[in-house]
């Protein structure tokens, strides 16, 4: 019995060591300075790590920035993730909603249908992405407007009742569909040099860095 307990302990230590090594070698660890322990104990950091890991699976030249705060006249626009890819700039915002989601691209508000037919309304998340796009265009005047795309990413705890879109530059999906969605990115708009230039221009606006925050909230922000 003691032998098997020791063996299991050795295996667990080995698996943990490999996981820590992979994390420490990840791009997320390098750009945020958060430790493996931070990633597992802080819900926001863990969610950001999972999102960046998924985005990094995309084929083609790319860079990823997380938790951007982009100046926009007298305020700021917040972007959960920006995928700078050879096929364009993808503004990605995550919605943490439950129940059944309904909305049209042109609506001011969308609907969240909960238990007992309770309805709640929230701002059209596509419009949030569009405001972020205009703010980015002020920072990147040399990049064509056609390069920008908006992706609203709902977590898997909700369901889509009726989502109506009409623009090719906009998409709304759930987290479980992100990997498949990334396989459809295949056009070439940005060169490797442009990707690096955009990254260098915006990286200072990323707020998901340990030295930038005294503490990080343990619950994701709901738009």
N, C-alpha and C positions, 0 to 999 in steps of 0.2 A: 504493500500500500504506500509506504513511504517513498519507494522508488518511483512509483507512478506520479506521486505528487511533485517530486523533485523534477521529473521529466516534463510534466505539464508546466511547471514554473519556468524551466529553461526555455521551453517553446514560446511561452507568453513573453518572456523577456526578449527573445530573439525577434519575435514579430513586432513588438513595440519599438525595438531599436531600429529595425528596417523602416517602420512608419515614420519615426522621428527623422531619420536620415533623408527619406524622400521629401518630407515636409521642409526640412532645412535647406534642401537643394532646389525647392520650388521657387518660381518667380514671385509668388505671393509673399513668401517669407522674406525674400530679398528686398522687395519694394515697400513692405509695411513694417518690418522689424518685429512683428508679433511672433511669439514663440509657439511651439507645438502645444504647450499647456494653455496659452491664451486662446488658441484656435478652438480647443475642445471645451473651454469653460465659458467663453463669451459667445452668445448666440449670434450677435451681429457679425462678429469676426468669422465665425464658422460658416454662416450663410454666404458671406463675401468670398471666402476661400472656395466653397463648393461652386459658386457661380464662375469665378475666374478659372478654376480647373476645367469646367465644362467648356467655357469659351476658348480655352487654349487648345482644345481638340480640333478646332476648325483648321481646314487645310488652307495653305497659302500663307504668304507673308502677312504678319499681323502683330499688333500690340494691344494690350488691354489696360485700361485705367479704371479704377474703382472710386466710388464716392466722391464725385467731382462737385465742386461748388464754383459755378461759372458766373462772373459778374454780368449783370444785365441792367444797365442804367443805374437806378438807385437801389437795386435789390440784387438777388442772386438766384440762379436756377440750379437745382440739384439733380444730378444724374447718378443713378446707382452704378451703372457700368457703361463704358464707352469702348466698343470694339472698333479699333482702327485697322481695317482690313484692306487688302488690295482691291476689293470690290466696293469700298465705301466706308463711311463712318456710321456706325450703328449705335444709336442712342437707346439704351436699354434701362427701363425702369420696372421695378418689381412691385406688384400689388399683392398685399396680404389680406385677401378677402375670403369670406366663407359664403356658403349658400349658392344660389343661382344668379349668374351675372348676365345682364342684358344692357345693350347700348348700341348706338349708331355713331359713326365717326363724327357726324356733324352736331350731335347732341351736346348741350352744355353739361348735363349730368347723366350718369349711368345709374342703373338700379341693381341693388343687391337684395334678393329675395331670401329671407331666412325662414326659420320654423314658424309655424302658425300664421303663415302668410304675412309676416312682418316685413315691411319694405323699408330699406334705407337707401339714401342717395349719396353719391360721391362724385367729385369732379371728374369729368371725362379725362382719363389718363393719357389719351392721345394728345390732347391739347397741352398737357404738361410737357410731353416730349417735343411738341412743336415749338413751345416757348424756349426750350433748351436749345433747339436747333438754331433759332434766331440768335441766341446768345453766343453760340459757338461760331456762327458765321461772322460775328463782330470780331472774334479772336482770330479767325482764320479766313481773312478776306480773299486769299488767293485760291481757296478751294471752291469748286463749282457747287452750286446749290443742288445739283443732281446727285452729288455724292452722298448726301445725307439721307438716312433712313431711320424710322422710329419703330422700336419693338417694345410692346407692353407685355410683360411676363407675369402671368398670374400663377400663384402657387397652386399645388395640386389639390388643396383642400376645398376648392370651389369647383363649380361646374358652369359651363356656358349654356345659357338658355337661348339667347339670340344675339349675335354680334354681327353688325353690318358695317363693312368697310368698302370703300370705293377707290382709294388711292393706292397705287403700286408701291409707294414709299412707306407704307404703314402696314404693320402686322400685329396681331394679338394672338398669343399662344399660351399654353400652360408649361410649367417647368419641365414636365416629363417629355415634352415634345421638342425641347431646345436642341438636343443633339441632332435629331433628324432635320430640324429647321436649318441648322448650320451646314448641312451637306448640300443645300440648294444654293449656297453662295458660290458663284463661279465666274462672275465677270471681272474684268481688270479695269479699274479706274485710277487707282493710286499706285505710284511707283514706290519701291522700297525707300528711296530717299524722302519722298513726301510723307510716308508713314512715320519715319523716324523724326522728321521735322515737326509733324503734328504732335507726336508723343512728347518731344522735348518742350514744345510750346505750352502744353496743357498739364504736364505732370506735376507742376507746382500747385495746381488747383485741387489735387487729390487730398482728401482729408482723412483717409483711412491709413494713417501712419501712427505708430505708437508714440512717437515723439511729438506729434501734433495735438494729442489729446491727453488730458489728465485721466479721463475715464471714458469708456465707451458704453453706451446704453446696452442693456442686455436684451432688449426687445427691439425687433426691426421697426423702422418708422413706417407708419401707415399713411399713404397719401390721401 
